[in-house]
Amino acid sequence: MKALFDYLPIIIFFYFYKTTDPKDSQHPLLELVGSTGNADQNHILVATCALLISTLVVYGVLFFAQKFRLEKMQWFIVVMSLVFGGITLALSDITYIKLKAVILNLGIGLGFLLTPLFNKERTPIIKKLLGSMLELTQQGWHRLNWAWSGQFFLLAALHYFFGFLYMEGKYWGEFTAFGDIIVSLSCLAAILFCLRRHFKTTD
């Protein structure tokens, strides 16, 4: 259920992205936030506005459901959405919302990669997350941490590719809504397959 909540803003983003006329600069959501719109990219601006509103609602609900707290990753997502979404709407420039996913994934990837350097035991963060499930050597945990970090760097590169390089961003919205999760699940499946003999129990 929590995972569905995390993806709900993206689902709402994609709905407005696909149903809004790119030339509609008078959309109610744009008027709500006082945006002047963009010549032919208003569907992205409207979708960004919907993303911000849904992010605040979803994580507001999670804040109360989780006893008035959010996890560090959840705070990171909220702040990144507000900063880059807010700049996008304030300047009516879609460049910034496209950069959000690139920087978000780079940040998470670097977080996994650099965490072992900032604790005395040099313990990778992935061990803290999956240590109760897997039995690995110290070298194995570091390799898994690199692999986990690598998938976020891959996602950052793909977001940049679809947002700025491939066909002038024509399929960026589709990749953001569906490609991201497909790549993430594929990487997860590949990692779990490689680790299938290292689970502590057959369950």
N, C-alpha and C positions, 0 to 999 in steps of 0.2 A: 504493500500500500504506500509506504514512504517513497519507494522508487517511482511509483506512478505520480505522486505529488511533485517530485523533482522534475518530471518531464511535462507536467501539465502546462507550464508557461510556454514551452516550446510548441506543444500541440496548438495552443491558442494563437501563438505567433504565426504558425503555418496556415491556420484557418484564415486569418485576416490577410496574410500575404497572398493567398490564392484567390480570395473573394473580393479584393479591393481593386478598383480601376487605378492603374498607375498614374493616370492624369487627373485623378480626383483630388484636388487640393482643398476642397471644401468638406472633406469627410468630418463627421461629428467628433471623432477622436482627436483629429488635428486641431479643430477649433477648441476642444476641451483644454488642450495644453498650450494653445496660442501659437502653434506652429504655422509658418507661412507656406509650408509645403515645398515640393520640388517639381520641376517641369514634368518628369515622367518616371519618378521613383517614389510616388506617394504610397504605393502599396507597401513598400518597405518601412516608410515612416509610420504609417498606420499600424503595421504589425509590431513595430518597435514600441509604440505607445501601449498597445495591448499587452506586450511582453512585460513592460514595466508595471502596469497595473496588476496583472496576474501574478507577477513575482512578489509584489508587496502583499497581496491577499494570501497567496499560498504559504509564503514563509511567515506571514503574520499568524496564520492558523497553526503552523508547525511550532512557532515560538510559544504559543499558549499550550499546545498539545504536549510539548516537551518540557513542561514545567518552567516556562519563562527562560528558555535558553535555546540557542542554536549552536550547532557544531561549527568548528572553525571553517570547514569547507563550505557550509551553508552561508556563513557570513561573507566569505570570499565571493561566492556566486552573487549574493544580493548586492554587495558593494560594486562589483564589476558591472552588473546589469544597470545599476542606477547611474554610475559614472559614464559609461560609454553610451548607454541609451539616452541619458540626459543630454550629453553633448551632441549626439546625433539629432535629437529633436530641436535643441536650441539653435544649431547651425543649419538645420535641414540638409545635413550632409551624411549620406549613408556609409561613408568610409569608416566611421568610428564604430558603428554597430557591427560591421564586418570584422573589425580588428578585435572585438571583444572576445570571440571564441579563440582566436589565434593566441592572444595574450593569456587568456584563462588557462588554456591547455599547456602553454609554455610554463606558466607559473606553477601548475600542479606537477608537471614533469620535473622541473627544477627542484621543487619541494621534496619529491621522492629521492632525487639524485643527491641532494646536498645534505639531507637530514643526518646521515651517519657522521658527517664532519662536525656536528654540533652536540654530540653527547659522548660521555666518557667511554662507554662500551662500544662505540662505533656501530651501534645497532641500527640496521636499516628500518625505516618506518613500516615497511611491508611485513616485517616479522611481528611487529606489535599488532598489526591488523589480522594476520593469518596464522600466528604462532600456535593458536589452539587447535588448528586444523591440520597443519603440516609438520613433518619431521624432516628438517634439512640441516646440512652442515652450515657453518658460518659463511663459507664460500658460496654455498647454494643460495642462502638468503640474499647475499649481495647480487648474485646473478639474477635472481627473481626481481629484486628491486630495480636493477637496470632494465630488465624487460618491461616491468610495469611503467617505469619512467618513459621508456621508448615508445609505448603506445600513445602516450599523451603528446610526445613530440611529433609522432606520425599524424595525429589528429590536427595538431597546430598547422603542420605543413599542408594537409588536405584542405583545411578551412581557408588557408591563404590561396591555395591553388584554385579552388572553386569560387572564392570571393573576388580575386583580383586578376587571375591569369586566364582561366578557361572561359572562352566565349563571353568575355566581359562580365562575368558574374551571373550569367543567365540562369544557372542551376544552383546558385548559392543557397537559396531558400530551401530547395529540396534536399540538398546535402545536409544543411543545418538541422532539418527536422527528422530526416530518416537515415541519411548516410552516416552521420555521426554515431548513432546508436548501433547501426549494423557493423561498422568497423570496430566499435568498442566491444560488442558481444563476440565478434569473430576473434579478436585478440584474446579475450578472456577464455573462449573455448579452446584456443590453441595452447594457451598457457596451462590451463587445467588438464588438458590431454597430456602434455609433457610431464606434468606433476602427478599423474594418476597413481603412481606407485609410492608416492610419498605422503599420502593421507594417513592420518593416525588411526582411523577406523574405516571399515568398509562402508559405513553409513554415509 
